[in-house]
């Protein structure tokens, strides 16, 4: 099967969006799932979360940050090029039900991953409050799409060039403070967060004291994505799990984030060497 690149876009600096012909994957994809890509037969396998898919057109869209050798190679592909392999959809889909009010939090390129989840929560009957952030306005992605999906959208940038100056957790803290004692139709029932590990940990620590159910996606630590390499092994509820086959969604209050942070840096030096080769 040919996995042809049908379109290419650069939504922000060092961020690339590719729409790929993959009808079998598009027919089965669900929110929260991912694919594994090999750019060429000699390349490594990398997992990337599905940002969009169209079962009628038979296409999937991946949006990723150029941060390593393989993502640099992937981003350099022209329209019309073909990928060696695309495997998926993989991972357990996000559990969807009518919770009530859901806060969807994302930082950086995590916005590409929170978008389909927000749409799915909305389709399930929830009121969705989005919080998205980036270092600056020029690095914000999919803001218009999130605004059209969410009932309420808040934006944070580190430098204050768009939305509120500060972090997504600053906005979340303010919302949690204001919603104390709110009427039933405005109470927060679930927080879903995806982005840098430290951001997800900060979200978990904000919601822990009030016992607010919080889910995080641990896709940042996946490598092989089949459970065979062990790179995404982590501890959740004092049990060993693999983010790729047991997740990627987990209860944020049960995740050992200190261990997760250490594991995330295991291959950092090798990645930097390959990127600059």
BELJODA-V814909 format. One record per residue. N is the residue number from 1. PHI is phi in whole degrees, -180 to 180 (* if undefined). PSI is psi in whole degrees, 0 to 359 (NA if undefined). OMEGA is omega as a letter, one per 40 degrees, with the letter a starting at -180 (* if undefined). Layout:
# BELJODA-V814909
N,PHI,PSI,OMEGA
N,PHI,PSI,OMEGA
This chain:
# BELJODA-V814909
1,*,140,i
2,-92,129,i
3,-108,83,a
4,-86,137,i
5,-76,115,a
6,-92,329,i
7,-154,159,a
8,-144,138,a
9,-143,153,i
10,-118,90,a
11,-72,342,i
12,-162,168,i
13,-58,128,i
14,64,23,i
15,-124,133,a
16,-127,141,i
17,-120,125,i
18,-122,132,i
19,-103,126,a
20,-123,142,i
21,-76,116,a
22,-158,70,a
23,-60,323,a
24,-69,324,i
25,-71,315,a
26,-60,329,a
27,-71,338,a
28,-117,352,a
29,-63,144,i
30,-136,160,a
31,-58,135,i
32,95,350,a
33,-88,170,a
34,-141,172,i
35,-125,161,i
36,-112,130,a
37,-119,140,i
38,-120,120,a
39,-67,318,i
40,-144,173,a
41,-65,336,a
42,-95,356,a
43,-83,170,i
44,-83,165,i
45,-90,132,i
46,-131,136,i
47,-89,136,i
48,-138,131,a
49,-70,143,i
50,-73,122,i
51,-88,322,i
52,-153,161,i
53,-156,155,i
54,-136,106,a
55,-69,332,i
56,-73,319,i
57,-86,345,a
58,72,37,a
59,-124,154,i
60,-128,154,i
61,-125,130,i
62,-117,140,i
63,-127,123,a
64,-142,158,i
65,-92,136,i
66,-81,103,a
67,-137,0,a
68,-153,178,a
69,-59,314,a
70,-71,320,i
71,-68,328,i
72,-65,318,i
73,-66,318,i
74,-63,317,a
75,-68,337,a
76,-81,351,a
77,-65,138,i
78,-86,162,i
79,-60,134,a
80,102,343,i
81,-73,160,i
82,-119,143,i
83,-88,149,a
84,-66,313,a
85,-148,143,i
86,-135,116,a
87,-111,132,i
88,161,186,e
89,-75,144,a
90,-119,164,i
91,85,160,i
92,-82,130,i
93,-61,154,i
94,-60,134,i
95,-72,122,a
96,-114,132,i
97,-159,173,i
98,-85,93,a
99,-79,325,a
100,129,262,i
101,-112,126,a
102,-117,132,i
103,-101,124,i
104,-107,116,a
105,-115,133,i
106,-147,145,i
107,-124,142,i
108,61,225,a
109,-71,352,i
110,-60,341,i
111,-61,325,i
112,-64,333,a
113,-91,333,i
114,-80,337,a
115,-60,306,i
116,-65,328,i
117,-68,318,i
118,-62,318,i
119,-63,320,a
120,-68,319,i
121,-63,319,i
122,-64,316,i
123,-64,334,i
124,-82,1,i
125,100,8,a
126,-85,157,i
127,-90,122,a
128,-110,124,i
129,-108,117,a
130,-98,142,i
131,-131,116,a
132,-125,150,a
133,-148,161,i
134,-158,172,a
135,-67,325,i
136,-153,170,a
137,-58,321,a
138,-67,346,a
139,-104,359,i
140,-73,137,i
141,-127,150,i
142,58,29,a
143,-63,316,a
144,-64,319,i
145,-66,320,i
146,-67,322,a
147,-64,322,a
148,-77,341,a
149,-89,318,a
150,-87,152,i
151,-72,336,a
152,-154,131,a
153,-128,134,i
154,-120,141,a
155,-122,138,i
156,-130,139,i
157,-131,145,a
158,-58,322,a
159,-98,1,i
160,77,12,a
161,-73,345,i
162,-152,138,i
163,66,214,a
164,-86,138,i
165,-74,129,a
166,133,207,a
167,-112,164,i
168,-60,329,a
169,-69,333,i
170,-65,318,i
171,-68,317,i
172,-60,318,i
173,-60,316,i
174,-64,320,i
175,-66,316,i
176,-61,320,i
177,-66,319,a
178,-75,333,a
179,-87,359,i
180,-63,124,a
181,77,13,a
182,-70,157,i
183,-61,161,a
184,-56,323,a
185,-75,356,i
186,-119,2,i
187,-72,147,i
188,-88,130,a
189,-111,340,a
190,-158,141,i
191,-119,131,i
192,-121,125,a
193,-129,142,i
194,-149,138,a
195,156,204,i
196,-56,146,a
197,-57,317,a
198,-65,327,i
199,-66,316,a
200,-64,322,i
201,-63,318,i
202,-63,321,i
203,-63,316,a
204,-61,321,a
205,-72,333,i
206,-71,321,a
207,-91,345,a
208,-60,312,a
209,-60,329,a
210,-96,6,i
211,64,28,a
212,-82,121,a
213,-54,126,a
214,-136,130,i
215,-116,137,i
216,-123,150,i
217,-101,122,a
218,-96,31,i
219,-65,339,a
220,-62,341,a
221,-103,3,a
222,-77,147,i
223,-126,283,a
224,-74,325,i
225,72,20,i
226,-123,0,a
227,85,4,a
228,-92,329,a
229,-83,334,i
230,81,0,a
231,-65,331,a
232,-99,18,i
233,-65,131,i
234,-149,172,a
235,-110,124,i
236,-131,125,a
237,56,38,i
238,65,20,i
239,-123,147,i
240,-80,128,i
241,-134,167,i
242,-118,123,a
243,-58,325,a
244,-74,319,a
245,-101,334,i
246,-95,349,a
247,-129,216,e
248,-88,357,a
249,-86,134,i
250,-143,160,i
251,-67,116,a
252,-61,328,a
253,-78,353,i
254,-107,355,a
255,-82,135,i
256,-85,91,a
257,-71,330,i
258,-63,316,i
259,-65,320,a
260,-62,318,a
261,-63,319,i
262,-65,317,a
263,-66,327,a
264,-63,331,a
265,-95,7,a
266,-59,317,a
267,-104,18,a
268,-62,316,a
269,-67,320,i
270,-66,322,i
271,-65,319,a
272,-67,321,i
273,-63,316,a
274,-67,321,a
275,-63,321,a
276,-94,5,i
277,-68,NA,*
